[in-house]
């Protein structure tokens, strides 16, 4: 399973799920990220997530297909 690392910005303690998918390159836009989440294809910490703008925080893992995204706190 490929793993992508996303570092949160120092000024933010979370990123919205649909925006995370866009920022790491899984989707071309936030709208495409919303559609992907709505399809049931995205899980957060092993649980299917249907909230398009769910707040993803440091130490959480998002899975889409065979790709895992690990979210790290800002350093």
C-alpha positions, 0 to 999 in steps of 0.5 A, a space after each residue: 500500500 503506497 503511503 503519502 505524508 501530509 504535514 498540517 500548516 502551522 496555523 491550522 490544526 486540521 484540514 477538511 477531508 475533501 481538501 486533503 484529497 485535492 492537496 495530495 493529488 488524489 483528486 483534481 479539485 475539492 468538488 471531485 474530493 467531495 464526490 469521492 467521499 460521497 461514494 463511500 470510497 474513503 475511510 478515516 482510521 479504518 472507518 468509512 467517512 461520508 462527511 465531505 468536510 470532516 476535520 482531519 487532524 494530526 495522527 489520523 490516517 485516510 485510506 482511498 483504495 490502496 493509498 494511505 495518507 498519514 497526517 502529521 502535525 506542523 513542525 
